[in-house]
Amino acid sequence: MLRSTRERQDGRRRNFKKGIDSSEMRRRRCEMSSILRKNKREEELNMKRRNVFGFGDPAQMTGEDKQLISGAKDHQLNDFIAQIRSDDAPAVLEGTRSVRKILSREDSPPIDEVIASGVLGRLVQLLDSSVPGIQFE
C-alpha cells in the first residue's frame, strides 16, 4: 500500500504542469527580470535628471524652459514684467507664467528684482481676473 501511494504521488508530480517547459519558463523569468531592472535603472536616471534640471523630463522641455534654465537676464525679466503690466490677456498670461518659472526654477531666483520692479500690486490685481489661467499663475 505504501508503495502504491508513492507511485501515485510520483505520477502526479510527473504530470503536474505537463504542458509547461521549465527551461522556457526560466528563460521568461530571466527576460522579465532584466526588463524590470532596466526600467528601474531608467526611472532612477529620470529622477536624477529631474533633481538636476528641476523639470519633469529633459526630453520634453520646451525652448523657453531651456532658456530659463540657462538663466534669465535682467532684460528678459523686464520684458516679462512689461507683459504683466499690459492689457493684452495672452501677453499677461505669458508674462506671469515666465516670471513664475524664473522664480521657481532658478538656483538663485531674482526675488529682490521682482519686488523692486513694483509688479506685485499688478499680480495681486490679476487674482481677480476673469481668465482662470491668469488667476492660476
Backbone as a chain_set.jsonl record, in Angstrom:
{"seq": "MLRSTRERQDGRRRNFKKGIDSSEMRRRRCEMSSILRKNKREEELNMKRRNVFGFGDPAQMTGEDKQLISGAKDHQLNDFIAQIRSDDAPAVLEGTRSVRKILSREDSPPIDEVIASGVLGRLVQLLDSSVPGIQFE", "coords": {"N": [[0.823, -1.197, 0.0], [1.903, 1.265, 0.798], [3.821, 1.573, -1.161], [2.274, 1.807, -3.48], [1.015, 4.233, -3.001], [3.179, 5.986, -3.078], [3.935, 5.653, -5.721], [1.714, 6.695, -7.02], [1.915, 9.365, -6.171], [4.362, 10.077, -7.341], [3.638, 9.817, -10.017], [1.758, 11.851, -10.21], [3.387, 14.091, -9.763], [4.988, 13.977, -12.033], [3.11, 14.476, -14.005], [2.202, 16.968, -13.339], [1.669, 20.252, -14.345], [2.292, 19.639, -16.997], [2.303, 20.638, -19.624], [3.993, 22.802, -19.565], [7.161, 23.976, -20.16], [10.051, 23.778, -18.266], [12.554, 24.976, -18.794], [11.85, 26.914, -20.658], [10.191, 28.525, -19.104], [12.066, 29.432, -17.214], [13.722, 30.939, -18.87], [11.91, 32.939, -19.618], [11.458, 34.148, -17.12], [14.008, 35.173, -16.603], [14.263, 37.028, -18.713], [12.145, 38.746, -18.067], [12.962, 39.697, -15.551], [15.291, 41.054, -16.276], [14.206, 43.072, -17.881], [12.701, 44.428, -15.966], [14.783, 45.343, -14.295], [16.114, 47.073, -16.067], [14.101, 48.981, -16.542], [13.812, 50.012, -13.959], [16.349, 51.128, -13.559], [16.336, 53.092, -15.562], [14.249, 54.671, -14.615], [15.368, 55.609, -12.223], [17.457, 57.146, -13.268], [15.948, 59.105, -14.579], [14.793, 60.317, -12.36], [17.055, 61.461, -11.2], [17.716, 63.248, -13.207], [15.511, 64.945, -13.104], [15.919, 66.093, -10.603], [18.274, 67.488, -11.026], [17.721, 69.271, -13.168], [15.265, 70.338, -12.427], [12.931, 69.922, -13.76], [10.326, 67.931, -15.296], [10.815, 65.852, -17.49], [13.731, 65.915, -19.256], [13.794, 65.593, -22.013], [11.377, 66.527, -22.824], [11.361, 69.226, -22.529], [10.63, 72.583, -23.368], [11.755, 75.154, -25.645], [11.648, 77.562, -24.32], [11.761, 76.742, -21.659], [14.348, 75.656, -21.534], [15.756, 77.948, -21.965], [15.167, 79.352, -19.667], [16.408, 77.759, -17.784], [19.095, 78.129, -18.358], [19.445, 80.597, -17.325], [17.907, 83.602, -16.582], [18.112, 86.747, -18.048], [18.432, 90.193, -17.034], [17.131, 91.937, -18.788], [15.297, 90.248, -19.956], [13.682, 89.637, -17.789], [12.656, 92.17, -17.337], [11.193, 92.458, -19.701], [9.253, 90.483, -19.306], [7.959, 91.528, -17.102], [6.938, 93.849, -18.217], [5.114, 92.675, -19.947], [3.305, 91.671, -18.085], [2.222, 94.006, -17.096], [0.783, 94.92, -19.238], [-2.344, 95.224, -21.129], [-3.208, 93.176, -22.665], [-4.523, 90.037, -22.633], [-3.38, 87.415, -23.38], [-0.643, 88.108, -23.426], [-0.261, 88.942, -20.823], [-0.721, 86.537, -19.496], [1.413, 85.0, -20.493], [3.591, 86.465, -19.522], [3.226, 86.341, -16.693], [3.428, 83.588, -16.337], [6.061, 83.135, -17.181], [7.538, 84.635, -15.318], [6.85, 83.27, -12.996], [8.04, 80.776, -13.541], [10.728, 81.529, -13.627], [11.131, 82.376, -10.996], [10.686, 80.024, -9.615], [12.387, 78.04, -10.59], [15.073, 78.687, -10.966], [18.462, 78.639, -9.714], [19.336, 80.739, -8.081], [16.923, 82.669, -7.551], [15.6, 85.74, -8.889], [14.313, 87.301, -6.761], [14.379, 89.707, -5.282], [14.658, 91.568, -7.349], [12.225, 91.314, -8.679], [10.465, 92.169, -6.712], [11.389, 94.778, -6.361], [10.703, 95.859, -8.793], [8.082, 96.554, -8.614], [5.883, 95.102, -9.458], [4.272, 93.512, -7.98], [1.844, 94.547, -7.009], [0.287, 94.631, -9.329], [0.173, 91.889, -9.864], [-1.355, 91.038, -7.708], [-3.757, 92.314, -8.369], [-4.397, 90.806, -10.604], [-5.32, 88.48, -9.531], [-8.035, 88.757, -9.295], [-8.873, 88.47, -11.848], [-10.84, 87.566, -14.74], [-9.992, 85.524, -16.264], [-9.184, 82.226, -15.945], [-6.646, 80.986, -16.236], [-4.82, 83.049, -15.847], [-5.399, 83.717, -13.221], [-4.534, 81.38, -11.989], [-1.772, 81.392, -12.456]], "CA": [[0.0, 0.0, 0.0], [2.783, 2.42, 0.854], [4.468, 1.678, -2.45], [1.304, 2.302, -4.461], [0.79, 5.645, -2.694], [4.336, 6.692, -3.603], [3.874, 5.593, -7.182], [0.693, 7.66, -7.433], [2.466, 10.702, -5.967], [5.359, 10.307, -8.385], [2.905, 10.021, -11.267], [1.156, 13.195, -10.149], [4.467, 15.064, -9.931], [5.406, 13.975, -13.433], [2.045, 15.03, -14.836], [1.868, 18.322, -12.893], [2.073, 21.283, -15.304], [2.956, 18.888, -18.044], [2.419, 21.419, -20.845], [4.899, 23.934, -19.385], [8.567, 23.592, -20.2], [10.742, 24.503, -17.197], [13.602, 25.825, -19.349], [11.165, 28.06, -21.267], [9.749, 29.405, -18.017], [13.267, 30.044, -16.659], [14.133, 31.955, -19.83], [10.961, 34.059, -19.498], [11.723, 34.85, -15.859], [15.247, 35.943, -16.773], [13.944, 38.178, -19.564], [11.289, 39.677, -17.324], [13.747, 40.355, -14.505], [16.186, 42.032, -16.902], [13.367, 44.203, -18.291], [12.38, 45.184, -14.757], [15.993, 46.043, -13.87], [16.352, 48.183, -16.993], [13.095, 50.02, -16.275], [14.126, 50.639, -12.679], [17.529, 51.959, -13.765], [15.908, 54.259, -16.339], [13.444, 55.515, -13.723], [16.293, 56.283, -11.314], [18.135, 58.192, -14.032], [14.991, 60.198, -14.786], [14.656, 61.037, -11.089], [18.246, 62.291, -11.049], [17.602, 64.351, -14.168], [14.529, 65.893, -12.573], [16.526, 66.826, -9.497], [19.296, 68.394, -11.548], [17.138, 70.305, -14.004], [14.063, 70.906, -11.846], [11.847, 69.716, -14.703], [9.888, 66.558, -15.383], [11.621, 65.044, -18.386], [14.531, 66.837, -20.061], [13.483, 65.443, -23.435], [10.117, 67.203, -23.114], [11.48, 70.652, -22.238], [10.471, 73.48, -24.499], [12.849, 76.1, -25.798], [11.537, 78.573, -23.264], [12.231, 76.133, -20.423], [15.8, 75.571, -21.611], [16.261, 79.315, -21.832], [15.043, 79.719, -18.267], [17.412, 77.018, -17.037], [20.404, 78.743, -18.582], [19.499, 81.84, -16.554], [17.181, 84.703, -17.2], [18.811, 88.022, -17.994], [17.612, 91.272, -16.495], [16.237, 92.494, -19.805], [14.192, 89.305, -20.116], [12.798, 89.847, -16.653], [11.957, 93.436, -17.589], [10.203, 92.185, -20.747], [8.147, 89.736, -18.703], [7.22, 92.466, -16.234], [6.175, 94.711, -19.127], [3.963, 91.882, -20.401], [2.345, 91.587, -16.978], [1.574, 95.314, -16.954], [-0.022, 95.243, -20.419], [-3.772, 94.9, -21.036], [-3.443, 92.037, -23.545], [-4.623, 88.858, -21.767], [-2.356, 86.391, -23.657], [0.668, 88.609, -23.028], [-0.231, 88.921, -19.359], [-0.581, 85.133, -19.115], [2.785, 84.575, -20.807], [4.494, 87.149, -18.591], [3.104, 85.777, -15.343], [3.953, 82.215, -16.382], [7.522, 83.211, -17.275], [8.068, 85.096, -14.033], [6.684, 82.162, -12.053], [9.065, 79.777, -13.842], [12.029, 82.066, -13.22], [11.214, 82.404, -9.537], [10.61, 78.695, -9.013], [13.307, 77.049, -11.139], [16.466, 79.11, -10.983], [19.199, 78.368, -8.482], [19.234, 81.952, -7.269], [15.861, 83.433, -8.217], [15.703, 87.197, -8.712], [13.159, 87.716, -5.955], [14.509, 91.134, -4.957], [14.421, 92.357, -8.559], [10.782, 91.305, -8.945], [9.84, 93.034, -5.709], [11.792, 96.157, -6.634], [10.052, 96.342, -10.019], [6.749, 97.044, -8.271], [4.875, 94.352, -10.192], [3.451, 92.715, -7.063], [0.483, 95.111, -6.97], [-0.405, 94.165, -10.547], [-0.092, 90.455, -9.697], [-2.491, 90.922, -6.786], [-4.945, 92.67, -9.156], [-4.699, 89.717, -11.539], [-6.039, 87.422, -8.823], [-9.456, 88.983, -9.542], [-9.1, 88.393, -13.287], [-11.868, 86.614, -15.166], [-9.325, 84.445, -17.008], [-8.705, 81.271, -14.946], [-5.216, 80.734, -16.389], [-4.085, 84.157, -15.215], [-5.58, 83.547, -11.772], [-3.702, 80.261, -11.553], [-0.364, 81.777, -12.482]], "C": [[0.868, 1.264, 0.0], [3.457, 2.648, -0.49], [3.51, 2.235, -3.495], [1.0, 3.787, -4.245], [1.945, 6.491, -3.259], [4.323, 6.718, -5.121], [2.849, 6.607, -7.712], [1.208, 9.094, -7.284], [3.508, 11.039, -7.028], [4.694, 10.564, -9.732], [2.271, 11.405, -11.32], [2.223, 14.276, -10.369], [4.905, 15.149, -11.39], [4.36, 14.641, -14.324], [1.679, 16.47, -14.473], [2.471, 19.34, -13.849], [2.863, 20.67, -16.456], [3.195, 19.71, -19.312], [3.408, 22.567, -20.756], [6.328, 23.419, -19.326], [9.331, 24.436, -19.17], [11.846, 25.408, -17.753], [13.011, 27.068, -20.02], [10.718, 29.049, -20.195], [10.943, 30.118, -17.381], [13.745, 31.175, -17.572], [13.223, 33.181, -19.735], [11.201, 34.855, -18.225], [12.972, 35.71, -15.972], [15.007, 37.183, -17.626], [13.144, 39.225, -18.812], [12.087, 40.408, -16.246], [14.719, 41.369, -15.111], [15.418, 43.258, -17.378], [13.041, 45.076, -17.079], [13.599, 45.956, -14.249], [16.28, 47.247, -14.764], [15.375, 49.322, -16.744], [13.393, 50.758, -14.974], [15.323, 51.57, -12.821], [17.168, 53.229, -14.532], [15.096, 55.221, -15.477], [14.346, 56.271, -12.746], [17.06, 57.394, -12.026], [17.217, 59.379, -14.275], [14.8, 60.999, -13.515], [15.863, 61.945, -10.865], [18.19, 63.484, -11.987], [16.62, 65.395, -13.672], [15.137, 66.725, -11.467], [17.555, 67.821, -9.989], [18.656, 69.559, -12.273], [15.936, 70.99, -13.371], [12.864, 70.771, -12.751], [11.46, 68.25, -14.677], [10.806, 65.701, -16.216], [12.412, 65.988, -19.28], [14.229, 66.743, -21.546], [12.223, 66.209, -23.819], [10.179, 68.704, -22.84], [11.31, 71.47, -23.507], [11.671, 74.406, -24.569], [12.838, 77.157, -24.711], [12.059, 78.024, -21.945], [13.753, 76.033, -20.405], [16.433, 76.94, -21.422], [16.211, 79.741, -20.368], [16.055, 78.985, -17.406], [18.764, 77.707, -17.16], [20.537, 80.073, -17.847], [18.81, 82.962, -17.281], [17.972, 85.991, -17.009], [17.859, 89.089, -17.472], [16.664, 91.835, -17.544], [15.077, 91.542, -20.086], [13.187, 89.5, -18.989], [12.001, 91.129, -16.839], [10.901, 93.261, -18.682], [8.988, 91.466, -20.167], [7.303, 90.641, -17.813], [6.392, 93.423, -17.087], [4.961, 93.964, -19.67], [2.896, 91.81, -19.316], [1.571, 92.893, -16.858], [0.692, 95.675, -18.146], [-1.483, 94.833, -20.195], [-4.14, 93.699, -21.895], [-3.39, 90.749, -22.709], [-3.597, 87.773, -22.098], [-0.947, 86.831, -23.255], [0.817, 88.581, -21.51], [-0.025, 87.486, -18.868], [0.85, 84.65, -19.347], [3.775, 85.207, -19.835], [4.436, 86.573, -17.193], [3.666, 84.36, -15.293], [5.486, 82.239, -16.391], [8.145, 83.655, -15.955], [7.949, 83.992, -12.989], [7.772, 81.111, -12.275], [10.443, 80.26, -13.407], [12.178, 81.992, -11.705], [11.248, 81.01, -8.925], [11.686, 77.735, -9.5], [14.771, 77.463, -11.16], [17.134, 78.773, -9.663], [19.138, 79.567, -7.537], [18.181, 82.851, -7.923], [15.969, 84.923, -7.914], [14.493, 87.762, -7.962], [13.209, 89.212, -5.677], [14.219, 92.014, -6.17], [12.932, 92.435, -8.882], [10.068, 92.228, -7.963], [10.152, 94.496, -6.0], [11.109, 96.718, -7.878], [8.649, 96.873, -9.751], [5.628, 96.303, -8.964], [3.942, 93.561, -9.26], [2.021, 93.234, -6.968], [-0.341, 94.645, -8.168], [-0.737, 92.678, -10.429], [-1.262, 90.216, -8.746], [-3.791, 91.283, -7.506], [-5.358, 91.521, -10.067], [-5.372, 88.532, -10.858], [-7.547, 87.54, -9.022], [-9.805, 88.898, -11.021], [-10.165, 87.35, -13.622], [-11.278, 85.455, -15.943], [-8.722, 83.483, -15.984], [-7.203, 80.999, -15.044], [-4.372, 81.804, -15.732], [-4.209, 84.058, -13.706], [-4.667, 82.448, -11.25], [-2.237, 80.672, -11.462], [-0.091, 82.81, -11.406]], "O": [[0.584, 2.217, -0.725], [3.643, 3.79, -0.91], [3.91, 3.059, -4.317], [0.756, 4.515, -5.207], [1.728, 7.557, -3.834], [4.674, 7.73, -5.727], [3.084, 7.282, -8.715], [0.974, 9.936, -8.15], [3.534, 12.153, -7.551], [5.133, 11.424, -10.496], [2.256, 12.047, -12.37], [1.986, 15.254, -11.078], [5.16, 16.232, -11.917], [4.712, 15.303, -15.301], [0.935, 17.124, -15.205], [3.669, 19.289, -14.13], [3.944, 21.132, -16.821], [4.191, 19.497, -20.003], [3.651, 23.247, -21.753], [6.652, 22.534, -18.534], [9.264, 25.665, -19.2], [12.055, 26.503, -17.231], [13.6, 28.148, -19.959], [10.851, 30.261, -20.361], [10.84, 31.297, -17.042], [14.126, 32.244, -17.095], [13.695, 34.318, -19.766], [11.157, 36.085, -18.237], [12.996, 36.844, -15.495], [15.494, 38.266, -17.301], [13.416, 40.422, -18.899], [11.907, 41.61, -16.051], [14.948, 42.428, -14.527], [15.928, 44.374, -17.288], [13.097, 46.303, -17.152], [13.466, 47.101, -13.817], [16.646, 48.316, -14.275], [15.764, 50.49, -16.734], [13.246, 51.977, -14.895], [15.323, 52.672, -12.273], [17.636, 54.315, -14.194], [15.236, 56.438, -15.593], [14.111, 57.448, -12.472], [17.286, 58.461, -11.455], [17.648, 60.529, -14.189], [14.659, 62.221, -13.565], [15.713, 63.072, -10.393], [18.567, 64.595, -11.616], [16.864, 66.594, -13.802], [14.901, 67.931, -11.394], [17.691, 68.9, -9.413], [19.006, 70.713, -12.026], [15.614, 72.119, -13.741], [11.859, 71.447, -12.533], [12.172, 67.42, -14.11], [11.528, 64.874, -15.658], [11.815, 66.79, -19.998], [14.394, 67.725, -22.269], [12.013, 66.511, -24.993], [9.156, 69.384, -22.911], [11.786, 71.093, -24.578], [12.5, 74.436, -23.66], [13.889, 77.593, -24.24], [12.719, 78.739, -21.191], [14.38, 76.296, -19.378], [17.491, 77.079, -20.809], [17.12, 80.418, -19.887], [16.517, 79.526, -16.402], [19.489, 77.849, -16.175], [21.637, 80.619, -17.758], [19.092, 83.238, -18.447], [18.444, 86.276, -15.909], [16.642, 88.91, -17.47], [15.522, 92.174, -17.232], [13.981, 91.992, -20.421], [11.979, 89.524, -19.223], [10.808, 91.173, -16.536], [9.825, 93.853, -18.598], [7.845, 91.791, -20.49], [6.077, 90.526, -17.78], [5.269, 93.769, -16.719], [3.894, 94.556, -19.836], [1.704, 91.882, -19.614], [0.38, 92.878, -16.547], [-0.07, 96.639, -18.075], [-1.812, 94.181, -19.204], [-5.284, 93.248, -21.854], [-2.349, 90.41, -22.147], [-2.981, 87.241, -21.175], [-0.149, 86.014, -22.796], [1.876, 88.243, -20.98], [0.748, 87.246, -17.941], [1.427, 83.972, -18.497], [4.703, 84.54, -19.377], [5.472, 86.341, -16.57], [4.308, 83.978, -14.314], [6.128, 81.456, -15.691], [9.162, 83.109, -15.528], [8.859, 83.805, -12.181], [8.359, 80.61, -11.316], [11.236, 79.482, -12.876], [13.225, 81.595, -11.195], [11.783, 80.829, -7.831], [11.887, 76.694, -8.875], [15.635, 76.609, -11.364], [16.476, 78.638, -8.632], [18.913, 79.412, -6.337], [18.514, 83.696, -8.754], [16.378, 85.319, -6.822], [13.754, 88.597, -8.484], [12.204, 89.907, -5.819], [13.611, 93.077, -6.042], [12.433, 93.479, -9.304], [9.172, 92.98, -8.346], [9.275, 95.354, -5.896], [10.954, 97.933, -7.999], [8.089, 97.576, -10.592], [4.516, 96.825, -9.054], [2.939, 93.008, -9.709], [1.083, 92.443, -6.859], [-1.518, 94.309, -8.034], [-1.812, 92.252, -10.849], [-2.063, 89.304, -8.953], [-4.817, 90.639, -7.287], [-6.55, 91.293, -10.276], [-5.935, 87.67, -11.532], [-8.264, 86.544, -8.931], [-10.928, 89.225, -11.406], [-10.364, 86.383, -12.886], [-11.986, 84.497, -16.253], [-7.836, 83.878, -15.227], [-6.553, 80.8, -14.017], [-3.335, 81.513, -15.135], [-3.238, 84.289, -12.985], [-4.088, 82.584, -10.172], [-1.549, 80.336, -10.498], [1.043, 83.266, -11.262]]}, "num_chains": 1, "name": "protein.A"}
